[in-house]
Amino acid sequence: MLAKLTSKNQLTLPKAIVAVLQGVEYFDVTTDNGRVVLTPVRLVRADAVRAKLADLGISEADVAEAVAWARQE
């Protein structure tokens, strides 16, 4: 099966592939020996939030401190 790369760097997956991957919206994209490898990923929203907090360098202690500050009367 062929998939064409568009001028906007987009690929359309063939229907036969999409049929096998029902419900998948996201893929981890890697390369392996000149091949592009798409691995289906099912995101868990809590994991996405934790990853974003880690990217920002925000720790559990920071969150606890912010909650305590917000609850002050």
C-alpha positions as CSV (number, residue, x, y, z in Angstrom):
1,M,0.0,0.0,0.0
2,L,1.2,3.5,-0.8
3,A,0.7,6.7,1.2
4,K,1.7,10.0,-0.3
5,L,3.4,12.8,1.7
6,T,1.6,16.1,1.0
7,S,3.2,19.5,0.7
8,K,2.1,20.1,4.3
9,N,3.9,17.0,5.6
10,Q,0.7,15.0,6.1
11,L,0.1,11.3,5.3
12,T,-3.3,9.7,4.8
13,L,-3.3,6.1,6.0
14,P,-5.0,3.6,3.7
15,K,-8.5,2.4,4.8
16,A,-7.3,-1.1,5.3
17,I,-4.8,0.1,7.9
18,V,-7.3,2.4,9.7
19,A,-9.8,-0.5,9.8
20,V,-7.4,-2.5,11.9
21,L,-6.7,0.4,14.2
22,Q,-10.2,1.4,15.1
23,G,-10.4,4.1,17.8
24,V,-6.7,5.0,17.6
25,E,-6.1,8.8,17.2
26,Y,-2.4,9.1,18.2
27,F,0.7,7.4,17.2
28,D,4.3,7.4,18.5
29,V,6.5,8.1,15.5
30,T,10.0,6.8,15.3
31,T,12.5,5.7,12.6
32,D,14.3,2.4,12.5
33,N,17.0,1.8,9.8
34,G,15.4,4.2,7.4
35,R,11.8,3.1,8.1
36,V,9.1,5.2,9.7
37,V,7.4,3.2,12.5
38,L,4.0,4.2,13.7
39,T,3.0,2.7,17.1
40,P,-0.6,3.2,18.2
41,V,-0.9,5.1,21.5
42,R,-3.9,5.4,23.7
43,L,-3.6,8.6,25.8
44,V,-4.7,8.6,29.4
45,R,-5.4,12.3,30.2
46,A,-3.9,12.0,33.7
47,D,-0.6,10.8,32.1
48,A,-0.7,13.8,29.8
49,V,-1.1,16.2,32.7
50,R,1.7,14.6,34.6
51,A,4.0,14.8,31.6
52,K,3.2,18.5,31.1
53,L,3.9,19.2,34.8
54,A,7.2,17.3,34.5
55,D,8.1,19.3,31.4
56,L,7.4,22.5,33.3
57,G,9.4,21.3,36.3
58,I,6.4,21.5,38.6
59,S,6.6,19.0,41.5
60,E,3.9,17.5,43.8
61,A,5.2,19.8,46.5
62,D,4.7,22.8,44.2
63,V,1.1,21.7,43.6
64,A,0.4,21.1,47.3
65,E,1.8,24.6,48.1
66,A,-0.4,26.2,45.4
67,V,-3.5,24.4,46.7
68,A,-2.7,25.5,50.2
69,W,-2.2,29.1,49.1
70,A,-5.5,29.1,47.2
71,R,-7.4,27.7,50.1
72,Q,-6.2,30.5,52.5
73,E,-9.0,32.7,53.8
